[in-house]
Amino acid sequence: MNSPAPSPTAAPLKPTRARFGVVGFCVALAVVTYLDRACIGVLAPDIRRDLGLDMKQMSYVFSAFTLA
C-alpha cells in the first residue's frame, strides 16, 4: 500500500519557540550547578569539620556534584 502524497497546497509547519525555553532551562541549570560547586568549594573546610569527613570522603562529595 502506498501512503497518500502530501497536498501541494499544504502550508509547512511553523517552528515553535519551545527550543529556546529548553536551552534557557539547561543554561539556568548549568549556572545553578556551577554556583553550588563554587559554594561547596569555599565551604569545604567547614563541612569537613562539622561532618567529621576526611579528604577521601570529601572527594566523594565533590564527585557527586560533578556527576550531577
PDB file of N, CA, C and O in Angstrom:
ATOM      1  N   MET A   1       0.826  -1.167   0.000  1.00  0.00           N
ATOM      2  CA  MET A   1       0.000   0.000   0.000  1.00  0.00           C
ATOM      3  C   MET A   1       0.874   1.236   0.000  1.00  0.00           C
ATOM      4  O   MET A   1       1.901   1.285   0.677  1.00  0.00           O
ATOM      5  N   ASN A   2       0.477   2.193  -0.733  1.00  0.00           N
ATOM      6  CA  ASN A   2       1.209   3.461  -0.789  1.00  0.00           C
ATOM      7  C   ASN A   2       0.610   4.458   0.190  1.00  0.00           C
ATOM      8  O   ASN A   2      -0.600   4.492   0.411  1.00  0.00           O
ATOM      9  N   SER A   3       1.492   5.271   0.773  1.00  0.00           N
ATOM     10  CA  SER A   3       0.989   6.315   1.661  1.00  0.00           C
ATOM     11  C   SER A   3       0.506   7.484   0.804  1.00  0.00           C
ATOM     12  O   SER A   3       1.029   7.720  -0.285  1.00  0.00           O
ATOM     13  N   PRO A   4      -0.485   8.205   1.296  1.00  0.00           N
ATOM     14  CA  PRO A   4      -1.006   9.308   0.493  1.00  0.00           C
ATOM     15  C   PRO A   4       0.048  10.396   0.306  1.00  0.00           C
ATOM     16  O   PRO A   4       0.805  10.699   1.228  1.00  0.00           O
ATOM     17  N   ALA A   5       0.093  10.970  -0.866  1.00  0.00           N
ATOM     18  CA  ALA A   5       1.050  12.031  -1.172  1.00  0.00           C
ATOM     19  C   ALA A   5       0.605  13.316  -0.485  1.00  0.00           C
ATOM     20  O   ALA A   5      -0.593  13.584  -0.385  1.00  0.00           O
ATOM     21  N   PRO A   6       1.559  14.110  -0.014  1.00  0.00           N
ATOM     22  CA  PRO A   6       1.183  15.359   0.632  1.00  0.00           C
ATOM     23  C   PRO A   6       0.533  16.311  -0.366  1.00  0.00           C
ATOM     24  O   PRO A   6       0.878  16.332  -1.548  1.00  0.00           O
ATOM     25  N   SER A   7      -0.387  17.074   0.125  1.00  0.00           N
ATOM     26  CA  SER A   7      -1.099  18.026  -0.714  1.00  0.00           C
ATOM     27  C   SER A   7      -0.150  19.158  -1.105  1.00  0.00           C
ATOM     28  O   SER A   7       0.566  19.675  -0.248  1.00  0.00           O
ATOM     29  N   PRO A   8      -0.130  19.550  -2.367  1.00  0.00           N
ATOM     30  CA  PRO A   8       0.779  20.622  -2.786  1.00  0.00           C
ATOM     31  C   PRO A   8       0.396  21.978  -2.190  1.00  0.00           C
ATOM     32  O   PRO A   8       1.208  22.903  -2.193  1.00  0.00           O
ATOM     33  N   THR A   9      -0.819  22.102  -1.686  1.00  0.00           N
ATOM     34  CA  THR A   9      -1.247  23.381  -1.123  1.00  0.00           C
ATOM     35  C   THR A   9      -1.084  23.436   0.396  1.00  0.00           C
ATOM     36  O   THR A   9      -1.377  24.464   1.008  1.00  0.00           O
ATOM     37  N   ALA A  10      -0.623  22.352   1.009  1.00  0.00           N
ATOM     38  CA  ALA A  10      -0.462  22.323   2.468  1.00  0.00           C
ATOM     39  C   ALA A  10       0.703  23.228   2.875  1.00  0.00           C
ATOM     40  O   ALA A  10       1.799  23.130   2.323  1.00  0.00           O
ATOM     41  N   ALA A  11       0.457  24.095   3.830  1.00  0.00           N
ATOM     42  CA  ALA A  11       1.495  25.012   4.301  1.00  0.00           C
ATOM     43  C   ALA A  11       2.452  24.262   5.224  1.00  0.00           C
ATOM     44  O   ALA A  11       2.011  23.426   6.014  1.00  0.00           O
ATOM     45  N   PRO A  12       3.764  24.547   5.140  1.00  0.00           N
ATOM     46  CA  PRO A  12       4.710  23.893   6.056  1.00  0.00           C
ATOM     47  C   PRO A  12       4.452  24.348   7.495  1.00  0.00           C
ATOM     48  O   PRO A  12       3.991  25.462   7.742  1.00  0.00           O
ATOM     49  N   LEU A  13       4.761  23.459   8.427  1.00  0.00           N
ATOM     50  CA  LEU A  13       4.565  23.783   9.843  1.00  0.00           C
ATOM     51  C   LEU A  13       5.574  24.846  10.283  1.00  0.00           C
ATOM     52  O   LEU A  13       6.755  24.772   9.944  1.00  0.00           O
ATOM     53  N   LYS A  14       5.104  25.810  11.024  1.00  0.00           N
ATOM     54  CA  LYS A  14       5.957  26.879  11.534  1.00  0.00           C
ATOM     55  C   LYS A  14       6.657  26.385  12.798  1.00  0.00           C
ATOM     56  O   LYS A  14       6.000  25.849  13.690  1.00  0.00           O
ATOM     57  N   PRO A  15       7.987  26.556  12.892  1.00  0.00           N
ATOM     58  CA  PRO A  15       8.683  26.090  14.103  1.00  0.00           C
ATOM     59  C   PRO A  15       8.236  26.878  15.329  1.00  0.00           C
ATOM     60  O   PRO A  15       7.924  28.067  15.251  1.00  0.00           O
ATOM     61  N   THR A  16       8.215  26.185  16.455  1.00  0.00           N
ATOM     62  CA  THR A  16       7.811  26.830  17.708  1.00  0.00           C
ATOM     63  C   THR A  16       9.033  27.397  18.411  1.00  0.00           C
ATOM     64  O   THR A  16      10.168  27.166  17.993  1.00  0.00           O
ATOM     65  N   ARG A  17       8.792  28.130  19.468  1.00  0.00           N
ATOM     66  CA  ARG A  17       9.879  28.721  20.242  1.00  0.00           C
ATOM     67  C   ARG A  17      10.238  27.858  21.448  1.00  0.00           C
ATOM     68  O   ARG A  17      10.970  28.304  22.332  1.00  0.00           O
ATOM     69  N   ALA A  18       9.734  26.644  21.491  1.00  0.00           N
ATOM     70  CA  ALA A  18       9.993  25.759  22.628  1.00  0.00           C
ATOM     71  C   ALA A  18      11.476  25.468  22.796  1.00  0.00           C
ATOM     72  O   ALA A  18      11.953  25.294  23.918  1.00  0.00           O
ATOM     73  N   ARG A  19      12.195  25.415  21.706  1.00  0.00           N
ATOM     74  CA  ARG A  19      13.631  25.112  21.790  1.00  0.00           C
ATOM     75  C   ARG A  19      14.377  26.167  22.594  1.00  0.00           C
ATOM     76  O   ARG A  19      15.344  25.848  23.286  1.00  0.00           O
ATOM     77  N   PHE A  20      13.936  27.430  22.510  1.00  0.00           N
ATOM     78  CA  PHE A  20      14.584  28.487  23.277  1.00  0.00           C
ATOM     79  C   PHE A  20      14.333  28.305  24.777  1.00  0.00           C
ATOM     80  O   PHE A  20      15.206  28.582  25.599  1.00  0.00           O
ATOM     81  N   GLY A  21      13.149  27.843  25.116  1.00  0.00           N
ATOM     82  CA  GLY A  21      12.842  27.564  26.516  1.00  0.00           C
ATOM     83  C   GLY A  21      13.683  26.422  27.057  1.00  0.00           C
ATOM     84  O   GLY A  21      14.164  26.477  28.190  1.00  0.00           O
ATOM     85  N   VAL A  22      13.859  25.392  26.249  1.00  0.00           N
ATOM     86  CA  VAL A  22      14.662  24.236  26.670  1.00  0.00           C
ATOM     87  C   VAL A  22      16.120  24.649  26.854  1.00  0.00           C
ATOM     88  O   VAL A  22      16.752  24.280  27.843  1.00  0.00           O
ATOM     89  N   VAL A  23      16.648  25.409  25.906  1.00  0.00           N
ATOM     90  CA  VAL A  23      18.041  25.859  26.013  1.00  0.00           C
ATOM     91  C   VAL A  23      18.211  26.785  27.220  1.00  0.00           C
ATOM     92  O   VAL A  23      19.193  26.673  27.953  1.00  0.00           O
ATOM     93  N   GLY A  24      17.268  27.687  27.426  1.00  0.00           N
ATOM     94  CA  GLY A  24      17.333  28.580  28.578  1.00  0.00           C
ATOM     95  C   GLY A  24      17.291  27.814  29.887  1.00  0.00           C
ATOM     96  O   GLY A  24      18.026  28.136  30.821  1.00  0.00           O
ATOM     97  N   PHE A  25      16.436  26.800  29.964  1.00  0.00           N
ATOM     98  CA  PHE A  25      16.350  25.975  31.160  1.00  0.00           C
ATOM     99  C   PHE A  25      17.661  25.233  31.402  1.00  0.00           C
ATOM    100  O   PHE A  25      18.113  25.144  32.544  1.00  0.00           O
ATOM    101  N   CYS A  26      18.274  24.703  30.359  1.00  0.00           N
ATOM    102  CA  CYS A  26      19.554  23.995  30.508  1.00  0.00           C
ATOM    103  C   CYS A  26      20.661  24.938  30.964  1.00  0.00           C
ATOM    104  O   CYS A  26      21.496  24.563  31.788  1.00  0.00           O
ATOM    105  N   VAL A  27      20.672  26.149  30.437  1.00  0.00           N
ATOM    106  CA  VAL A  27      21.675  27.132  30.852  1.00  0.00           C
ATOM    107  C   VAL A  27      21.472  27.502  32.324  1.00  0.00           C
ATOM    108  O   VAL A  27      22.438  27.611  33.080  1.00  0.00           O
ATOM    109  N   ALA A  28      20.221  27.693  32.722  1.00  0.00           N
ATOM    110  CA  ALA A  28      19.931  28.012  34.118  1.00  0.00           C
ATOM    111  C   ALA A  28      20.393  26.888  35.043  1.00  0.00           C
ATOM    112  O   ALA A  28      20.958  27.156  36.103  1.00  0.00           O
ATOM    113  N   LEU A  29      20.162  25.651  34.660  1.00  0.00           N
ATOM    114  CA  LEU A  29      20.625  24.521  35.472  1.00  0.00           C
ATOM    115  C   LEU A  29      22.150  24.484  35.554  1.00  0.00           C
ATOM    116  O   LEU A  29      22.707  24.182  36.610  1.00  0.00           O
ATOM    117  N   ALA A  30      22.822  24.787  34.453  1.00  0.00           N
ATOM    118  CA  ALA A  30      24.281  24.801  34.456  1.00  0.00           C
ATOM    119  C   ALA A  30      24.812  25.881  35.389  1.00  0.00           C
ATOM    120  O   ALA A  30      25.802  25.662  36.087  1.00  0.00           O
ATOM    121  N   VAL A  31      24.164  27.049  35.409  1.00  0.00           N
ATOM    122  CA  VAL A  31      24.587  28.136  36.284  1.00  0.00           C
ATOM    123  C   VAL A  31      24.395  27.750  37.748  1.00  0.00           C
ATOM    124  O   VAL A  31      25.272  27.992  38.578  1.00  0.00           O
ATOM    125  N   VAL A  32      23.260  27.155  38.061  1.00  0.00           N
ATOM    126  CA  VAL A  32      22.999  26.743  39.440  1.00  0.00           C
ATOM    127  C   VAL A  32      24.013  25.683  39.883  1.00  0.00           C
ATOM    128  O   VAL A  32      24.515  25.732  41.006  1.00  0.00           O
ATOM    129  N   THR A  33      24.309  24.738  39.009  1.00  0.00           N
ATOM    130  CA  THR A  33      25.286  23.703  39.341  1.00  0.00           C
ATOM    131  C   THR A  33      26.666  24.315  39.570  1.00  0.00           C
ATOM    132  O   THR A  33      27.379  23.920  40.492  1.00  0.00           O
ATOM    133  N   TYR A  34      27.039  25.279  38.728  1.00  0.00           N
ATOM    134  CA  TYR A  34      28.331  25.952  38.892  1.00  0.00           C
ATOM    135  C   TYR A  34      28.391  26.694  40.227  1.00  0.00           C
ATOM    136  O   TYR A  34      29.394  26.617  40.937  1.00  0.00           O
ATOM    137  N   LEU A  35      27.334  27.405  40.564  1.00  0.00           N
ATOM    138  CA  LEU A  35      27.308  28.129  41.831  1.00  0.00           C
ATOM    139  C   LEU A  35      27.372  27.171  43.017  1.00  0.00           C
ATOM    140  O   LEU A  35      28.069  27.439  43.996  1.00  0.00           O
ATOM    141  N   ASP A  36      26.650  26.058  42.931  1.00  0.00           N
ATOM    142  CA  ASP A  36      26.717  25.065  44.011  1.00  0.00           C
ATOM    143  C   ASP A  36      28.135  24.541  44.183  1.00  0.00           C
ATOM    144  O   ASP A  36      28.628  24.397  45.302  1.00  0.00           O
ATOM    145  N   ARG A  37      28.773  24.264  43.075  1.00  0.00           N
ATOM    146  CA  ARG A  37      30.138  23.731  43.126  1.00  0.00           C
ATOM    147  C   ARG A  37      31.092  24.772  43.727  1.00  0.00           C
ATOM    148  O   ARG A  37      31.957  24.431  44.533  1.00  0.00           O
ATOM    149  N   ALA A  38      30.933  26.032  43.335  1.00  0.00           N
ATOM    150  CA  ALA A  38      31.799  27.088  43.871  1.00  0.00           C
ATOM    151  C   ALA A  38      31.556  27.272  45.366  1.00  0.00           C
ATOM    152  O   ALA A  38      32.505  27.431  46.133  1.00  0.00           O
ATOM    153  N   CYS A  39      30.312  27.251  45.776  1.00  0.00           N
ATOM    154  CA  CYS A  39      29.991  27.443  47.195  1.00  0.00           C
ATOM    155  C   CYS A  39      30.498  26.294  48.045  1.00  0.00           C
ATOM    156  O   CYS A  39      31.023  26.515  49.136  1.00  0.00           O
ATOM    157  N   ILE A  40      30.346  25.070  47.559  1.00  0.00           N
ATOM    158  CA  ILE A  40      30.805  23.937  48.363  1.00  0.00           C
ATOM    159  C   ILE A  40      32.330  23.919  48.428  1.00  0.00           C
ATOM    160  O   ILE A  40      32.901  23.431  49.403  1.00  0.00           O
ATOM    161  N   GLY A  41      32.995  24.449  47.395  1.00  0.00           N
ATOM    162  CA  GLY A  41      34.454  24.538  47.438  1.00  0.00           C
ATOM    163  C   GLY A  41      34.931  25.500  48.512  1.00  0.00           C
ATOM    164  O   GLY A  41      35.924  25.244  49.193  1.00  0.00           O
ATOM    165  N   VAL A  42      34.220  26.601  48.658  1.00  0.00           N
ATOM    166  CA  VAL A  42      34.584  27.587  49.679  1.00  0.00           C
ATOM    167  C   VAL A  42      34.271  27.062  51.077  1.00  0.00           C
ATOM    168  O   VAL A  42      35.019  27.305  52.024  1.00  0.00           O
ATOM    169  N   LEU A  43      33.175  26.350  51.192  1.00  0.00           N
ATOM    170  CA  LEU A  43      32.736  25.866  52.500  1.00  0.00           C
ATOM    171  C   LEU A  43      33.269  24.479  52.867  1.00  0.00           C
ATOM    172  O   LEU A  43      32.913  23.938  53.914  1.00  0.00           O
ATOM    173  N   ALA A  44      34.111  23.907  52.023  1.00  0.00           N
ATOM    174  CA  ALA A  44      34.608  22.544  52.258  1.00  0.00           C
ATOM    175  C   ALA A  44      35.258  22.367  53.636  1.00  0.00           C
ATOM    176  O   ALA A  44      34.974  21.373  54.305  1.00  0.00           O
ATOM    177  N   PRO A  45      36.113  23.284  54.083  1.00  0.00           N
ATOM    178  CA  PRO A  45      36.716  23.074  55.420  1.00  0.00           C
ATOM    179  C   PRO A  45      35.667  23.019  56.537  1.00  0.00           C
ATOM    180  O   PRO A  45      35.768  22.197  57.448  1.00  0.00           O
ATOM    181  N   ASP A  46      34.668  23.893  56.462  1.00  0.00           N
ATOM    182  CA  ASP A  46      33.621  23.893  57.490  1.00  0.00           C
ATOM    183  C   ASP A  46      32.771  22.628  57.406  1.00  0.00           C
ATOM    184  O   ASP A  46      32.394  22.064  58.433  1.00  0.00           O
ATOM    185  N   ILE A  47      32.471  22.184  56.195  1.00  0.00           N
ATOM    186  CA  ILE A  47      31.674  20.962  56.014  1.00  0.00           C
ATOM    187  C   ILE A  47      32.441  19.762  56.555  1.00  0.00           C
ATOM    188  O   ILE A  47      31.879  18.913  57.247  1.00  0.00           O
ATOM    189  N   ARG A  48      33.736  19.702  56.230  1.00  0.00           N
ATOM    190  CA  ARG A  48      34.564  18.587  56.728  1.00  0.00           C
ATOM    191  C   ARG A  48      34.593  18.574  58.251  1.00  0.00           C
ATOM    192  O   ARG A  48      34.461  17.517  58.868  1.00  0.00           O
ATOM    193  N   ARG A  49      34.763  19.735  58.855  1.00  0.00           N
ATOM    194  CA  ARG A  49      34.834  19.810  60.314  1.00  0.00           C
ATOM    195  C   ARG A  49      33.497  19.432  60.946  1.00  0.00           C
ATOM    196  O   ARG A  49      33.462  18.640  61.888  1.00  0.00           O
ATOM    197  N   ASP A  50      32.391  19.991  60.435  1.00  0.00           N
ATOM    198  CA  ASP A  50      31.074  19.733  61.021  1.00  0.00           C
ATOM    199  C   ASP A  50      30.649  18.277  60.886  1.00  0.00           C
ATOM    200  O   ASP A  50      30.059  17.714  61.808  1.00  0.00           O
ATOM    201  N   LEU A  51      30.946  17.664  59.740  1.00  0.00           N
ATOM    202  CA  LEU A  51      30.510  16.283  59.499  1.00  0.00           C
ATOM    203  C   LEU A  51      31.577  15.246  59.831  1.00  0.00           C
ATOM    204  O   LEU A  51      31.315  14.045  59.772  1.00  0.00           O
ATOM    205  N   GLY A  52      32.775  15.700  60.177  1.00  0.00           N
ATOM    206  CA  GLY A  52      33.847  14.768  60.519  1.00  0.00           C
ATOM    207  C   GLY A  52      34.326  13.946  59.337  1.00  0.00           C
ATOM    208  O   GLY A  52      34.610  12.757  59.477  1.00  0.00           O
ATOM    209  N   LEU A  53      34.418  14.574  58.171  1.00  0.00           N
ATOM    210  CA  LEU A  53      34.834  13.867  56.956  1.00  0.00           C
ATOM    211  C   LEU A  53      36.334  14.022  56.749  1.00  0.00           C
ATOM    212  O   LEU A  53      36.915  15.058  57.073  1.00  0.00           O
ATOM    213  N   ASP A  54      36.960  12.963  56.198  1.00  0.00           N
ATOM    214  CA  ASP A  54      38.351  13.096  55.801  1.00  0.00           C
ATOM    215  C   ASP A  54      38.398  13.527  54.329  1.00  0.00           C
ATOM    216  O   ASP A  54      37.356  13.717  53.701  1.00  0.00           O
ATOM    217  N   MET A  55      39.611  13.680  53.784  1.00  0.00           N
ATOM    218  CA  MET A  55      39.744  14.181  52.413  1.00  0.00           C
ATOM    219  C   MET A  55      39.126  13.226  51.394  1.00  0.00           C
ATOM    220  O   MET A  55      38.540  13.672  50.408  1.00  0.00           O
ATOM    221  N   LYS A  56      39.249  11.931  51.618  1.00  0.00           N
ATOM    222  CA  LYS A  56      38.685  10.964  50.676  1.00  0.00           C
ATOM    223  C   LYS A  56      37.160  11.058  50.666  1.00  0.00           C
ATOM    224  O   LYS A  56      36.546  11.037  49.599  1.00  0.00           O
ATOM    225  N   GLN A  57      36.559  11.158  51.821  1.00  0.00           N
ATOM    226  CA  GLN A  57      35.110  11.277  51.886  1.00  0.00           C
ATOM    227  C   GLN A  57      34.644  12.596  51.272  1.00  0.00           C
ATOM    228  O   GLN A  57      33.595  12.648  50.631  1.00  0.00           O
ATOM    229  N   MET A  58      35.418  13.652  51.467  1.00  0.00           N
ATOM    230  CA  MET A  58      35.057  14.936  50.864  1.00  0.00           C
ATOM    231  C   MET A  58      35.173  14.873  49.353  1.00  0.00           C
ATOM    232  O   MET A  58      34.422  15.545  48.646  1.00  0.00           O
ATOM    233  N   SER A  59      36.100  14.079  48.851  1.00  0.00           N
ATOM    234  CA  SER A  59      36.214  13.926  47.397  1.00  0.00           C
ATOM    235  C   SER A  59      34.968  13.245  46.828  1.00  0.00           C
ATOM    236  O   SER A  59      34.583  13.511  45.690  1.00  0.00           O
ATOM    237  N   TYR A  60      34.338  12.373  47.609  1.00  0.00           N
ATOM    238  CA  TYR A  60      33.078  11.771  47.168  1.00  0.00           C
ATOM    239  C   TYR A  60      31.968  12.828  47.077  1.00  0.00           C
ATOM    240  O   TYR A  60      31.121  12.781  46.185  1.00  0.00           O
ATOM    241  N   VAL A  61      31.990  13.758  47.995  1.00  0.00           N
ATOM    242  CA  VAL A  61      31.002  14.854  47.953  1.00  0.00           C
ATOM    243  C   VAL A  61      31.219  15.686  46.695  1.00  0.00           C
ATOM    244  O   VAL A  61      30.256  16.018  46.003  1.00  0.00           O
ATOM    245  N   PHE A  62      32.459  16.024  46.391  1.00  0.00           N
ATOM    246  CA  PHE A  62      32.760  16.793  45.187  1.00  0.00           C
ATOM    247  C   PHE A  62      32.390  15.998  43.932  1.00  0.00           C
ATOM    248  O   PHE A  62      31.893  16.567  42.960  1.00  0.00           O
ATOM    249  N   SER A  63      32.627  14.704  43.953  1.00  0.00           N
ATOM    250  CA  SER A  63      32.271  13.860  42.806  1.00  0.00           C
ATOM    251  C   SER A  63      30.769  13.829  42.570  1.00  0.00           C
ATOM    252  O   SER A  63      30.319  13.775  41.425  1.00  0.00           O
ATOM    253  N   ALA A  64      29.995  13.863  43.642  1.00  0.00           N
ATOM    254  CA  ALA A  64      28.537  13.876  43.495  1.00  0.00           C
ATOM    255  C   ALA A  64      28.098  15.131  42.757  1.00  0.00           C
ATOM    256  O   ALA A  64      27.191  15.069  41.927  1.00  0.00           O
ATOM    257  N   PHE A  65      28.723  16.264  43.042  1.00  0.00           N
ATOM    258  CA  PHE A  65      28.390  17.497  42.330  1.00  0.00           C
ATOM    259  C   PHE A  65      28.844  17.438  40.883  1.00  0.00           C
ATOM    260  O   PHE A  65      28.169  17.967  39.999  1.00  0.00           O
ATOM    261  N   THR A  66      29.984  16.797  40.631  1.00  0.00           N
ATOM    262  CA  THR A  66      30.465  16.671  39.253  1.00  0.00           C
ATOM    263  C   THR A  66      29.535  15.804  38.429  1.00  0.00           C
ATOM    264  O   THR A  66      29.236  16.127  37.280  1.00  0.00           O
ATOM    265  N   LEU A  67      29.076  14.704  39.009  1.00  0.00           N
ATOM    266  CA  LEU A  67      28.173  13.815  38.270  1.00  0.00           C
ATOM    267  C   LEU A  67      26.812  14.468  38.015  1.00  0.00           C
ATOM    268  O   LEU A  67      26.182  14.228  36.985  1.00  0.00           O
ATOM    269  N   ALA A  68      26.382  15.269  38.938  1.00  0.00           N
ATOM    270  CA  ALA A  68      25.079  15.925  38.771  1.00  0.00           C
ATOM    271  C   ALA A  68      25.162  16.914  37.637  1.00  0.00           C
ATOM    272  O   ALA A  68      24.174  17.579  37.324  1.00  0.00           O
TER     273      ALA A  68
END
